[in-house]
Amino acid sequence: MFSKIKFFIVILIISSACATTGLKLKQNAILGLQVSETSLEGAQNIERALCFNNPLQESGTNCTNQIAGLVGLNKIINDTTVHVQISRLFSRAFDAQIKAGTALIAWRSSDPYPTSVNDYLKIISELFDLVRQYLPDQLILQVKIQSAKEAIVIR
């Protein structure tokens, strides 16, 4: 009888530890996604400040800040400017971040890890590669995007 009770207690302890581990993983994944989004938002603010004279009121495909031409945002690649390419990747990344966040909220640690988190990470990697290639001197922008990548928790 005593050994059955002892066995039951051990099972309860193991079960609660697994549940706590699963919850901790989920919390870390969601927190990482939030940190990533904040870093990505900071990167977008930097790019907009380089592109527009008044980034809070201006938007669009044409940069108005003279600095944009000097740093390479007006350079044409694949029939569009670097700024447009970057803007599209930011838009895709924020859409993917919302999908990843929704998936992580519904995710249980016993389920397969949401693929939308990997999709988000791939887009951020594309963005980082584009910025590194065409805006090599914009190190703060690169660091912000790299921080967004590194904050993601992959299981």
C-alpha positions as CSV (number, residue, x, y, z in Angstrom):
1,M,0.0,0.0,0.0
2,F,2.8,2.4,1.0
3,S,4.6,1.8,-2.3
4,K,1.5,2.5,-4.3
5,I,1.1,5.9,-2.6
6,K,4.7,6.6,-3.1
7,F,4.4,5.7,-6.8
8,F,1.4,8.0,-7.1
9,I,3.2,10.9,-5.5
10,V,6.2,10.4,-7.8
11,I,3.8,10.4,-10.8
12,L,2.2,13.6,-9.6
13,I,5.5,15.3,-9.1
14,I,6.7,14.3,-12.6
15,S,3.4,15.4,-14.2
16,S,3.5,18.8,-12.5
17,A,7.2,19.2,-13.5
18,C,6.4,18.4,-17.1
19,A,3.4,20.8,-17.1
20,T,5.6,23.5,-15.5
21,T,8.3,22.9,-18.1
22,G,5.8,23.1,-21.0
23,L,4.3,26.3,-19.5
24,K,7.8,27.8,-19.1
25,L,8.6,27.0,-22.8
26,K,5.4,28.6,-23.9
27,Q,6.0,31.7,-21.8
28,N,9.6,32.0,-23.1
29,A,8.4,31.6,-26.7
30,I,5.8,34.3,-26.3
31,L,8.1,36.6,-24.5
32,G,10.8,36.1,-27.2
33,L,8.2,36.9,-29.9
34,Q,7.3,40.1,-28.0
35,V,11.0,41.1,-27.6
36,S,11.5,40.4,-31.3
37,E,8.6,42.5,-32.3
38,T,9.9,45.4,-30.3
39,S,13.3,45.1,-31.9
40,L,11.8,44.9,-35.3
41,E,9.7,48.0,-34.6
42,G,12.8,49.8,-33.6
43,A,14.5,48.8,-36.9
44,Q,11.6,50.0,-38.9
45,N,11.7,53.4,-37.1
46,I,15.4,53.7,-38.0
47,E,14.7,52.9,-41.6
48,R,11.8,55.3,-41.8
49,A,14.0,58.1,-40.2
50,L,16.6,57.5,-42.8
51,C,14.0,57.6,-45.6
52,F,11.6,60.4,-44.7
53,N,12.1,64.0,-43.5
54,N,9.1,63.5,-41.2
55,P,8.7,59.8,-40.6
56,L,5.7,60.2,-38.3
57,Q,3.7,61.9,-41.1
58,E,5.2,60.7,-44.3
59,S,5.0,57.3,-46.0
60,G,5.2,55.8,-49.4
61,T,7.6,54.4,-51.9
62,N,9.7,57.6,-52.5
63,C,12.1,58.7,-49.8
64,T,12.1,62.4,-49.1
65,N,15.2,62.6,-46.8
66,Q,18.5,63.5,-48.6
67,I,20.2,61.0,-46.4
68,A,18.3,58.1,-48.1
69,G,20.3,58.5,-51.3
70,L,23.6,58.6,-49.4
71,V,22.9,55.5,-47.4
72,G,21.5,53.5,-50.4
73,L,17.8,53.4,-49.8
74,N,17.1,54.9,-53.3
75,K,19.3,52.3,-55.0
76,I,17.2,50.2,-57.6
77,I,17.2,46.5,-57.2
78,N,14.8,44.2,-59.1
79,D,12.9,47.3,-60.5
80,T,12.2,48.8,-57.1
81,T,14.2,50.8,-54.5
82,V,15.9,49.2,-51.6
83,H,13.5,51.2,-49.4
84,V,10.5,49.5,-51.1
85,Q,12.1,46.1,-50.7
86,I,12.8,46.7,-47.0
87,S,9.3,48.1,-46.5
88,R,7.7,45.0,-48.0
89,L,9.8,42.7,-45.8
90,F,8.8,44.7,-42.7
91,S,5.2,44.4,-43.7
92,R,5.5,40.6,-44.2
93,A,7.4,40.2,-41.0
94,F,4.8,42.0,-38.9
95,D,2.0,39.9,-40.6
96,A,4.0,36.8,-39.8
97,Q,4.6,37.9,-36.2
98,I,0.8,38.3,-35.7
99,K,0.3,34.7,-37.0
100,A,3.1,33.4,-34.9
101,G,1.7,35.1,-31.8
102,T,-1.8,33.7,-32.4
103,A,-0.3,30.2,-33.0
104,L,1.8,30.4,-29.8
105,I,-1.1,31.4,-27.7
106,A,-3.1,28.3,-28.8
107,W,0.0,26.0,-28.7
108,R,0.4,23.3,-26.2
109,S,3.9,22.0,-25.5
110,S,2.8,18.5,-26.3
111,D,1.9,19.7,-29.9
112,P,4.3,20.3,-32.7
113,Y,5.9,23.7,-32.5
114,P,4.0,26.2,-34.6
115,T,5.6,26.5,-38.1
116,S,4.5,30.2,-38.2
117,V,7.3,31.0,-35.8
118,N,9.9,29.6,-38.3
119,D,8.1,31.5,-41.1
120,Y,8.5,34.7,-39.1
121,L,12.2,34.0,-38.5
122,K,12.8,33.3,-42.2
123,I,11.4,36.7,-43.1
124,I,13.5,38.5,-40.5
125,S,16.5,36.6,-41.9
126,E,15.7,37.9,-45.4
127,L,15.4,41.4,-44.1
128,F,18.7,41.2,-42.3
129,D,20.4,39.9,-45.4
130,L,19.0,42.6,-47.6
131,V,20.0,45.4,-45.1
132,R,23.5,43.9,-44.6
133,Q,24.0,43.7,-48.4
134,Y,22.6,47.1,-49.5
135,L,23.0,49.2,-46.3
136,P,26.3,47.9,-45.0
137,D,27.1,51.1,-43.0
138,Q,23.8,51.1,-41.1
139,L,25.1,49.0,-38.2
140,I,22.4,50.1,-35.7
141,L,19.7,49.0,-38.1
142,Q,21.5,45.7,-38.6
143,V,21.8,45.2,-34.9
144,K,18.1,45.8,-34.3
145,I,17.2,43.3,-36.9
146,Q,19.7,40.8,-35.6
147,S,18.2,41.3,-32.1
148,A,14.8,40.5,-33.5
149,K,16.1,37.3,-34.9
150,E,17.9,36.2,-31.8
151,A,14.9,36.8,-29.5
152,I,12.9,34.1,-31.2
153,V,12.7,30.8,-29.2
154,I,12.9,27.8,-31.5
155,R,12.1,24.4,-30.1
